[in-house]
Amino acid sequence: MKLAILVSSGGAAFEQVARIVRHDGIDFTVITDRPCGAEAVASRVDANHIRIEERDRRLFSAKVAASLGDLRIDNLLLFFDRLVSKELFDHVDTFNIHPAALPAFKGLRGVEDAYQAKVRLLGCSLHRVDQSMDGGELVSQIACGVDPQWSLSRWQKRAYLMKVYCGLVWVSQALRIEIPRTPVNASHGLPEKWMASFRELQALEGETVV
């Protein structure tokens, strides 16, 4: 199974996803638009890497779609801080992980906006990408309790763990693993070996989100 990640950051959440599913026959391709930490992550997890340095949104999206077409990849996940256009999502199944319980706190500062609002639940959403800002069809959501008195860094750590979890849901969907319609924070039918690895990651980070 070939899957692609479009990323413009350090790639920490993707690295954990790749490590958890590394024995399941998945060939990842990492696409970046600039030098960033995710390029080193691609090397560490033996993923292919492509850099496409194009600032025009439509041209960039078209080039990503063309590259994925050449590689016969039709499933893409965004860990990305730029908008993409229909030149990409009309041709490739494109998904995004947003660190908030959509439709609340859309945009690039989901965690920070939720923190400023002093909410008691922090969410994370896996959704399809369309022409709207974080408005595509929801695939999965989880949420965990937070305390407004905690530091922002602790909120961000919980958001990071939830992004890893939603990334695993995305992989399971691509592999067509049977996922029942489950309540928030149920296991989503993920393989037990993935859940065991995710629980180990939570223990390492000292936080529990699922």
Residue pairs with C-beta under 8 A, 6 or more apart in sequence:
1 24
1 25
1 26
1 27
1 174
1 175
2 26
2 27
2 29
2 71
2 72
2 73
2 75
3 26
3 27
3 28
3 29
3 73
3 75
3 76
3 77
3 171
3 174
4 28
4 29
4 30
4 31
4 68
4 71
4 73
4 75
4 76
4 77
4 92
5 11
5 14
5 28
5 29
5 30
5 31
5 38
5 47
5 76
5 77
5 78
5 79
6 31
6 32
6 64
6 76
6 77
6 78
6 79
6 80
6 84
7 14
7 30
7 31
7 32
7 36
7 38
7 78
7 79
7 80
8 32
8 33
8 34
8 36
8 38
8 79
8 80
8 81
8 82
9 36
9 37
9 38
9 79
9 81
10 36
10 37
10 38
10 41
11 30
11 36
11 37
11 38
11 39
11 40
11 41
11 42
11 79
12 37
12 41
12 160
13 79
13 97
13 160
13 163
13 164
13 167
14 30
14 38
14 41
14 77
14 79
14 167
15 41
15 44
15 45
16 164
16 167
16 201
17 164
17 167
17 168
17 171
18 26
18 28
18 41
18 45
18 47
19 45
19 197
20 164
20 168
20 194
20 197
20 198
20 201
21 168
21 171
21 194
22 45
24 171
24 175
26 171
26 175
27 47
27 48
28 42
28 45
28 47
28 48
29 47
29 48
29 49
29 50
29 68
29 71
29 73
30 38
30 39
30 41
30 42
30 47
30 48
30 49
30 50
31 49
31 50
31 51
31 52
31 64
31 67
32 38
32 39
32 49
32 50
32 51
32 52
33 51
33 52
33 53
33 54
33 60
33 82
34 51
34 53
35 51
38 79
39 49
39 51
41 47
42 48
42 49
43 49
48 71
50 67
52 60
52 63
52 64
52 67
54 60
54 63
57 82
57 83
57 84
57 85
58 85
58 87
60 82
60 84
61 84
61 85
61 86
61 87
61 88
61 89
62 87
62 88
64 76
64 84
64 88
64 92
65 87
65 88
65 91
65 92
68 74
68 76
68 92
69 91
69 92
73 92
74 92
74 93
75 92
75 93
75 95
75 174
76 88
76 92
76 93
76 94
76 95
77 94
77 95
77 96
77 97
77 167
77 170
78 84
78 94
78 95
78 96
78 97
78 129
79 97
79 163
80 96
81 108
83 133
84 94
84 129
85 131
86 131
88 94
88 129
89 128
89 129
89 130
93 128
94 128
94 129
95 126
95 127
95 128
95 129
95 139
95 170
96 126
96 127
96 128
96 129
96 134
96 136
97 124
97 125
97 126
97 163
97 166
97 167
97 170
98 106
98 110
98 124
98 125
98 127
98 134
99 110
99 111
99 122
99 123
99 124
99 159
99 162
99 163
100 106
100 110
100 111
100 113
100 114
100 122
100 123
100 124
100 125
101 121
101 122
101 123
101 124
101 125
101 141
101 143
102 123
102 125
102 127
102 134
102 135
102 138
102 141
103 134
103 135
104 114
104 119
104 123
105 113
105 114
105 117
106 133
106 134
106 135
107 113
107 133
107 134
110 159
111 122
111 152
111 155
111 156
111 159
112 152
114 122
114 123
114 146
114 155
115 148
115 152
115 155
118 148
119 146
119 148
120 145
120 146
120 147
120 148
121 143
121 144
121 145
121 146
122 143
122 144
122 145
122 146
122 155
122 158
122 159
122 162
123 141
123 142
123 143
123 162
124 141
124 142
124 143
124 159
124 162
124 163
124 165
124 166
125 134
125 138
125 140
125 141
125 166
126 138
126 139
126 140
126 141
126 166
126 169
126 170
127 134
127 135
127 136
127 137
127 138
127 139
128 136
128 137
128 139
129 136
130 136
130 137
139 169
139 170
139 173
140 166
140 169
140 188
141 184
142 162
142 165
142 166
142 184
142 185
142 209
142 210
143 184
143 185
144 158
144 162
144 185
144 208
144 209
144 210
146 154
146 155
146 158
154 207
157 205
157 207
158 207
158 209
160 205
161 201
161 202
161 205
161 207
161 209
161 210
162 209
162 210
164 198
164 201
165 198
165 209
165 210
168 190
168 194
168 198
169 179
169 188
169 190
172 179
172 188
172 189
172 190
172 191
172 194
173 179
177 189
177 190
177 191
178 189
179 188
179 189
179 190
180 188
180 189
182 188
182 189
185 209
185 210
187 195
187 210
190 198
198 210
202 208
202 209
202 210
